[in-house]
Amino acid sequence: MGSTFGGIEISKRSLFSHQAALTTTGHNIANSDTRGYTRQVVNLTAARPMEAVAMARTTVPGQSGQGVEFTSITRIRERFLDQQFYNENKSFGEWSLRNNTLEKLEAIINEPTDTGIRQVITNFWNAWQELSKIPDNLTARSIVKESAVAMTDAFNHTAKQLADLRADLTDNINVKVTEVNSTLSQIAALNHEIYRIEGLGNDANDIRDQRDVLVDDLSKVINVSVVEAQNGYTISMGSLELVNGFEVSTEVSAQSMEQSFASRDLSSGEIFGMITSRDLYVKSYSDQLDSMARAFVQGDVKVTLPAGVVIPEGTVINGTTYSGSVAARTLTTPLDTTVSGFNGLHSLGYTLTDGAPQNGGVFFQTKDGTGTITAGNIGVNPDVVNNVQKIAASMRTYMDPITNTEKLVVGNNDLALLAAGLQLQKFDFDPDQTGTAVLNGGTLDEFFRAVVGQLGVQAQEATRQALNQKIMVEQVESRRQSVSGVSLDEEMSNMIKFQHAYNAAARALTSQDEILDKIINGMGRVGL
């Protein structure tokens, strides 16, 4: 026969089990807005039934039930959705960084606008056009000088902004590397803590949530794969193992990330986006700007020298060296030739100086006077800056019959017209045929338009990709929340259910108490 006090034990177990269920429900409600929190449930199961203690099996059919027990408190989480989230989150991190960098590049290039490089180049050509009308006017020459200085300053400033952006991306890579190392250390420590707690038979649900939040954050920075083993998560980036259980297998650095980028172990995430943005986008536009400045100053460009031009002494054109008298150096017919950029054309003219005519020489040079022309170091020749008479506008001289000396035709505007005409001439932007120039054989305006157009297309694509990935991440997260998130309506319903069960168990316990009270205090007392 069953135990006299068996009903009390059954009611007690029900009270404890439903109290745990109510407590867990309250925990869920309290963390309904906690980032990364996973809904928890109490797993209730019928206690193992038993027979009354006896020497032999009783004839009573069946076994006596022993009530309810809760075996565990577990998280409702689907690992498949976690893996999907990691895969979409890494791409979102990459394209967000690409989009952010391209937006900054658009702000730096600042086109189309009335204050960008294209406008100052146009102002430079217009200044030469005005000079061609009054070639000996010092005010017009000053405008040419100032427009040239403004143009070189614009190149310098844009190049510096691009260099600063590259440096910022490098600094951000170092910051993200520090963040990755910190996250890996925390994950390894949580692996150990979870192993210790669950080794004692407890459920480390909240600590598991903390670990999963760290992995979520890490998946946006680098591409990760996660495998759960007995000693916790094993986290890898491509073929590189980062965390194995309680230990950080590999501490990353900026240099190791560069190597992983080259080996394709690092294939997505924010750091991948930063390296791609720095070494592909920013470097490319910096190189394009350098190519543009270099071609403008010294790139091959075709011009037609008009008849009557007097070639400076010792100049070699189309394999012919011009020397001797003014008559011997004077072109009798127009001559098609190729000059080395604006400097090559300027050196064919004569400056506005007293005495014997002096050829123009270089108009642009590097700021330190040495090295290759780039957008960052291009500057106007200091001689021109200090003395506008050093600007060459005339290409003609004559022999003064009185003094029998060669003198300058001051009012001639041949070079000023040719300089203004370079606006429509095609430059060689890729003399080494490297294929890196966005356009070859076009005007300066066409080249810059091609650069701006390419930037616009790339920025549009990055914006589209970033938006698509954001939608994908939000979609996966929504599905994950539908499984793991806390629904207040559901929790309130559970609370009422568990509360009623608890009240019923308490009533059953009271009934058992009244029965025992009757047995103990009322039975065996006859006639009283």
C-alpha atoms as one frame of an Amber mdcrd trajectory, in Angstrom:
protein
   0.000   0.000   0.000   1.168   3.596  -0.599   2.792   5.853   1.942   0.555
   7.888   4.203   2.648  11.000   3.506   3.023  10.374  -0.270   0.439  13.001
  -1.152   2.381  15.696   0.723   5.556  14.806  -1.195   3.723  14.974  -4.522
   2.254  18.389  -3.665   5.636  19.640  -2.478   7.300  18.634  -5.734   4.565
  20.376  -7.681   5.017  23.525  -5.618   8.784  23.557  -6.138   8.521  22.809
  -9.879   5.908  25.462 -10.594   7.714  27.963  -8.406  10.795  27.397 -10.599
   8.606  27.863 -13.674   7.195  31.120 -12.294  10.691  32.354 -11.405  11.975
  31.558 -14.913   8.988  33.318 -16.455   9.756  36.388 -14.350  13.401  36.175
 -15.471  12.281  36.119 -19.117  10.011  39.123 -18.627  12.748  41.068 -16.830
  15.137  40.477 -19.772  12.655  41.057 -22.582  14.730  44.070 -23.758  18.172
  42.666 -22.941  20.385  42.396 -26.035  21.270  38.805 -26.842  19.009  37.296
 -24.192  17.580  33.885 -25.093  14.213  32.779 -23.784  14.479  30.080 -21.103
  12.041  27.308 -20.273  11.713  24.913 -17.347  11.549  21.319 -18.514   8.903
  19.564 -16.409   8.689  15.771 -16.333   6.728  13.231 -14.347   8.681  11.890
 -11.388   9.665   8.236 -11.521   6.728   6.134 -10.241   7.272   3.575  -7.506
   5.537   0.794  -5.661   4.998   0.713  -1.945   7.811  -0.973  -0.077   6.983
  -4.677   0.407   8.515  -8.132   0.329   6.723  -9.014  -2.877   4.915  -7.283
  -5.678   1.476  -6.119  -4.660  -1.685  -7.028  -6.428  -2.579  -3.362  -6.816
  -2.595  -2.590 -10.575  -0.128  -0.009 -11.893   2.438   2.017 -10.035   1.987
   4.953  -7.736   2.826   8.262  -9.434   5.255  10.547  -7.589   4.237  13.895
  -9.034   6.352  16.275 -11.145   9.996  17.342 -11.256  11.926  19.888 -13.361
  14.985  18.319 -14.915  16.611  21.462 -16.346  16.224  25.097 -17.371  17.274
  25.399 -20.993  17.564  28.098 -23.642  15.403  28.007 -26.765  18.000  28.608
 -29.453  18.573  27.331 -33.000  22.218  27.001 -34.035  21.336  26.975 -37.742
  19.993  30.533 -37.482  23.119  31.588 -35.591  25.311  30.345 -38.438  23.138
  32.192 -40.939  23.461  35.358 -38.872  27.272  35.079 -38.781  27.436  34.660
 -42.565  25.192  37.631 -43.309  26.685  39.831 -40.581  30.245  39.521 -41.920
  29.138  40.710 -45.367  27.162  43.541 -43.795  30.271  44.654 -41.890  32.379
  44.586 -45.059  29.981  46.523 -47.292  29.156  49.023 -44.562  32.860  49.926
 -44.374  33.187  50.064 -48.156  30.135  52.290 -48.404  31.412  54.542 -45.619
  34.823  54.920 -47.304  33.336  55.679 -50.719  31.066  58.318 -49.192  34.160
  59.966 -47.701  35.894  59.760 -51.095  32.922  61.458 -52.719  33.188  64.257
 -50.163  36.937  64.600 -50.837  36.637  64.621 -54.642  33.647  66.937 -54.233
  32.311  66.705 -57.775  30.284  67.926 -59.541  30.601  71.276 -57.817  31.825
  74.807 -58.388  34.588  74.479 -55.787  36.342  71.270 -56.838  39.487  70.481
 -58.829  37.664  70.561 -62.139  36.631  74.179 -61.584  40.127  75.406 -60.648
  41.547  73.703 -63.747  38.911  75.463 -65.843  39.880  78.757 -64.181  43.517
  78.079 -65.127  42.628  77.624 -68.803  40.419  80.719 -68.743  43.277  82.757
 -67.268  45.484  81.805 -70.213  42.692  82.683 -72.591  42.500  86.156 -71.072
  46.281  86.497 -71.174  46.246  85.759 -74.905  44.230  88.967 -75.412  46.781
  91.175 -73.591  49.987  89.091 -73.378  52.153  91.882 -71.969  49.687  92.891
 -69.209  51.076  92.206 -65.747  47.613  91.978 -64.177  46.599  89.233 -66.600
  49.857  87.453 -65.819  49.148  87.719 -62.092  45.773  86.083 -62.651  47.511
  83.228 -64.488  49.911  82.815 -61.570  47.179  82.887 -58.937  44.999  80.441
 -60.832  48.009  78.112 -61.191  48.740  78.350 -57.466  45.070  77.701 -56.664
  45.094  74.657 -58.922  48.229  73.160 -57.369  46.862  73.887 -53.886  43.692
  72.009 -54.810  45.748  69.021 -55.961  47.864  69.180 -52.796  44.858  69.436
 -50.482  42.991  66.588 -52.138  46.092  64.383 -52.052  46.544  65.150 -48.345
  42.920  64.264 -47.626  43.366  60.945 -49.413  46.561  60.270 -47.465  44.777
  61.133 -44.207  41.929  58.776 -45.116  44.401  55.957 -45.719  46.052  56.663
 -42.370  42.645  56.700 -40.649  41.781  53.324 -42.136  45.116  51.923 -40.941
  44.463  53.271 -37.437  40.959  51.791 -37.482  42.398  48.409 -38.445  44.634
  48.566 -35.364  41.626  49.468 -33.197  39.594  46.583 -34.604  42.495  44.178
 -34.073  42.579  45.162 -30.405  38.814  44.632 -30.226  39.144  41.163 -31.808
  41.853  40.095 -29.344  39.778  41.326 -26.396  36.695  39.480 -27.671  38.646
  36.253 -28.213  40.012  36.409 -24.655  36.526  36.933 -23.247  35.114  34.014
 -25.246  37.880  31.704 -24.016  37.229  32.803 -20.412  33.474  32.217 -20.799
  34.160  28.784 -22.302  35.984  27.880 -19.104  33.282  29.352 -16.867  30.501
  27.504 -18.715  32.459  24.253 -18.530  32.957  24.667 -14.775  29.311  25.528
 -14.040  27.769  22.864 -16.241  30.252  20.298 -14.974  28.517  20.636 -11.610
  25.152  19.850 -13.208  23.873  23.437 -13.444  22.658  25.379 -16.479  24.898
  28.319 -17.535  22.217  29.887 -19.711  22.940  33.551 -19.033  26.685  33.079
 -19.498  26.009  31.281 -22.773  24.014  34.333 -23.859  26.981  36.576 -23.045
  29.253  34.344 -25.124  26.852  34.352 -28.081  26.632  38.161 -28.014  30.428
  38.316 -28.233  30.416  35.943 -31.208  27.694  38.036 -32.878  29.865  41.148
 -32.521  32.961  39.279 -33.695  31.165  38.012 -36.806  30.753  41.592 -38.024
  34.470  42.350 -37.674  35.901  39.178 -39.241  34.534  36.087 -40.936  34.194
  33.381 -38.268  33.092  29.768 -38.131  31.938  28.352 -34.800  31.984  24.721
 -33.676  30.741  23.755 -30.218  32.738  21.049 -28.454  32.741  19.682 -24.911
  35.150  22.368 -23.738  33.218  25.226 -25.412  33.370  27.051 -28.715  36.141
  26.525 -31.224  36.327  29.673 -33.381  38.196  29.862 -36.666  38.807  32.439
 -39.384  39.226  30.512 -42.597  41.929  27.917 -41.900  43.260  29.910 -38.935
  42.089  28.698 -35.506  41.556  31.580 -33.093  39.999  30.003 -29.994  40.004
  26.393 -28.871  38.098  25.861 -25.653  39.770  27.626 -22.762  42.712  29.005
 -24.761  43.211  31.692 -27.387  45.010  29.777 -30.138  46.123  32.825 -32.131
  46.373  36.477 -31.162  45.850  38.584 -34.253  47.744  41.721 -35.245  47.490
  44.253 -38.028  50.327  42.466 -39.824  48.725  39.038 -39.438  45.448  40.454
 -40.747  47.283  41.726 -43.836  48.719  38.233 -44.338  45.320  36.608 -43.794
  43.853  39.065 -46.327  46.435  37.946 -48.873  45.852  34.235 -48.133  42.049
  34.703 -48.198  41.628  33.411 -44.631  40.247  36.890 -43.988  37.529  37.052
 -46.615  34.880  39.364 -45.173  33.967  41.556 -42.208  34.844  45.103 -41.203
  38.619  44.572 -41.206  38.416  43.073 -44.704  36.373  46.101 -45.765  38.954
  48.476 -44.277  41.903  46.810 -46.015  39.990  46.679 -49.309  38.945  50.314
 -48.983  42.461  51.462 -48.166  44.399  49.392 -50.721  41.817  49.377 -53.510
  39.629  52.457 -53.375  41.748  55.122 -51.670  45.017  54.042 -53.262  43.395
  53.840 -56.691  42.010  57.372 -56.547  45.260  58.676 -55.125  47.096  57.071
 -58.080  44.548  58.482 -60.542  45.074  61.958 -59.151  48.854  61.526 -59.408
  48.508  60.345 -63.013  46.395  63.374 -63.820  48.884  65.844 -62.295  51.863
  64.109 -63.888  50.272  63.941 -67.337  49.237  67.587 -67.118  52.774  68.712
 -66.279  54.921  66.356 -68.355  52.702  63.884 -70.245  52.916  63.682 -74.019
  50.438  65.936 -75.800  50.222  66.948 -79.460  50.296  70.606 -80.474  50.586
  72.507 -83.748  53.159  75.285 -83.737  52.027  78.082 -86.097  54.173  79.492
 -88.876  56.384  82.359 -87.758  57.262  80.798 -84.394  60.938  81.191 -83.475
  62.198  78.033 -81.773  64.544  78.690 -78.788  68.244  78.069 -79.395  69.270
  74.393 -79.128  65.721  73.003 -78.954  65.195  69.585 -80.559  61.808  69.043
 -82.223  60.927  65.918 -84.212  64.613  65.021 -84.354  65.698  68.413 -85.668
  67.908  70.716 -83.620  67.104  74.397 -84.094  70.044  76.761 -83.706  71.642
  79.740 -85.340  70.030  82.945 -86.516  66.443  84.009 -85.931  65.660  83.238
 -89.564  67.118  79.740 -89.242  64.939  79.036 -86.178  61.738  80.475 -87.616
  59.034  78.079 -88.807  57.893  78.822 -92.316  54.922  76.442 -92.099  52.855
  75.079 -89.207  54.568  72.189 -87.429  52.826  69.294 -85.681  54.806  67.965
 -82.730  54.482  66.309 -79.350  55.573  68.165 -76.231  56.059  66.906 -72.684
  52.986  68.336 -71.047  52.468  71.921 -70.035  56.123  72.285 -69.033  57.245
  71.141 -72.478  55.020  73.740 -74.147  56.021  76.532 -71.772  59.710  75.914
 -72.467  59.118  76.713 -76.159  58.098  80.290 -75.375  59.886  83.403 -74.175
  59.519  85.294 -70.917  58.742  89.014 -70.629  62.227  90.151 -69.617  64.559
  92.892 -70.738  67.621  92.111 -72.798  68.098  88.928 -74.802  64.998  86.688
 -74.996  64.902  83.907 -72.416  62.956  80.707 -72.907  60.155  79.924 -70.468
  61.560  76.811 -68.827  59.410  74.717 -66.468  56.178  76.235 -65.201  55.357
  73.509 -62.650  57.736  71.518 -60.472  57.781  69.541 -57.263  57.623  71.513
 -54.030  61.178  70.474 -53.133  62.415  70.764 -56.734  63.217  67.043 -57.018
  61.441  63.758 -57.624  58.444  62.757 -59.711  55.425  65.005 -60.044  52.480
  63.862 -57.905  49.275  65.504 -56.794  50.782  65.865 -53.340  53.986  67.681
 -54.351  53.061  69.631 -57.489  53.778  73.332 -57.210  54.353  76.400 -59.349
  57.948  77.299 -60.162  59.067  79.802 -57.472  60.591  82.007 -60.194  57.121
  82.395 -61.714  55.510  82.988 -58.322  58.028  85.714 -57.454  58.056  87.360
 -60.879  55.101  87.087 -63.267  57.326  88.312 -66.083  58.793  84.778 -66.046
  55.537  83.537 -67.581  56.086  82.822 -71.273  53.337  84.069 -73.579  55.247
  84.986 -76.755  56.928  82.586 -79.202  58.443  85.141 -81.539  61.614  87.216
 -81.647  63.221  89.527 -84.225  66.591  90.992 -85.009  66.801  94.655 -84.063
  68.521  96.295 -87.068  69.804  99.149 -84.950  71.485  97.137 -82.222  71.796
  93.945 -84.289  70.518  91.943 -81.323  67.658  89.465 -80.941  64.658  90.916
 -79.150  61.252  89.657 -78.026  58.010  90.392 -79.839  56.241  91.558 -76.677
  52.706  91.592 -77.997  52.813  88.074 -79.450  50.324  85.609 -77.943  51.175
  82.341 -79.727  52.100  80.421 -76.567  49.178  81.833 -74.565  46.800  80.604
 -77.250  48.464  77.178 -77.377  48.356  76.951 -73.558  44.652  77.773 -73.503
  44.129  75.254 -76.317  45.600  72.423 -74.211  42.208  72.262 -72.528  40.953
  70.412 -75.611  44.055  68.310 -76.272  44.440  64.636 -75.374  47.141  63.733
 -72.825  48.911  60.428 -72.249  47.862  59.441 -68.717  49.494  56.010 -68.809
  52.877  56.308 -70.538  54.112  52.991 -69.086  50.994  51.142 -70.307  50.251
  49.724 -66.852  46.498  49.768 -67.425  45.874  51.467 -64.073  44.625  54.768
 -65.483  40.858  54.998 -65.649  41.198  56.662 -69.070  44.063  57.121 -71.500
  44.257  59.450 -74.454  41.638  61.916 -73.263  41.543  65.544 -72.202  42.076
  66.512 -68.566  38.378  67.210 -68.215  37.437  63.841 -69.739  39.879  62.036
 -67.458  38.548  63.703 -64.336  34.971  63.067 -65.425  35.864  59.383 -65.841
  37.332  59.313 -62.322  34.232  60.945 -60.864  31.966  58.632 -62.856  33.808
  55.539 -61.639  33.563  56.759 -58.053  29.851  57.356 -58.427  29.218  53.857
 -59.788  31.298  52.228 -57.051  29.563  54.248 -54.334  26.149  53.360 -55.749
  27.045  49.659 -55.805  28.402  49.772 -52.245  25.242  51.495 -51.031  23.103
  48.851 -52.725  25.135  45.985 -51.282  25.178  47.490 -47.779  21.411  48.021
 -47.864  20.776  44.480 -49.116  23.008  42.986 -46.434  21.321  45.073 -43.759
  17.964  43.694 -44.859  19.340  40.143 -44.803  20.803  40.587 -41.297  17.538
  42.049 -40.027  15.583  39.192 -41.622  17.739  36.497 -40.035  17.674  38.320
 -36.705  13.877  38.517 -36.926  13.685  34.778 -37.497  16.083  34.219 -34.628
  14.007  36.406 -32.339  10.853  34.536 -33.319  12.516  31.421 -31.899  14.665
  32.770 -29.076  13.136  36.130 -28.215  10.828  36.857 -25.318   7.129  37.360
 -26.125   5.490  39.232 -23.275   2.061  37.918 -24.279   3.301  34.345 -24.177
   5.103  34.861 -20.880   2.018  36.408 -19.270  -0.023  33.437 -20.455   2.556
  31.064 -18.985   2.569  33.030 -15.748  -1.188  32.578 -15.336  -0.893  28.868
 -16.184   1.924  28.260 -13.700   0.187  30.375 -11.056  -2.969  28.287 -11.292
  -0.925  25.105 -11.125   0.920  26.402  -8.080  -2.365  27.346  -6.371  -3.826
  23.926  -7.152  -0.751  22.203  -5.720  -1.049  24.338  -2.598  -4.720  23.358
  -2.283  -3.825  19.696  -2.705  -1.211  20.072   0.022  -3.819  21.663   2.304
  -6.180  18.761   1.638  -3.469  16.265   2.493  -2.748  18.225   5.676  -6.438
  18.089   6.693  -6.583  14.334   6.034  -3.506  13.709   8.145  -4.837  15.966
  10.874  -8.000  13.848  10.996  -6.006  10.625  11.051  -3.585  11.810  13.697
  -5.882  13.750  15.990  -9.289  12.172  15.367  -8.804   8.445  14.895  -8.586
   5.974  17.865 -10.514   8.206  20.280 -13.844   6.378  20.628 -16.619   7.740
  22.742 -15.042  11.064  23.467
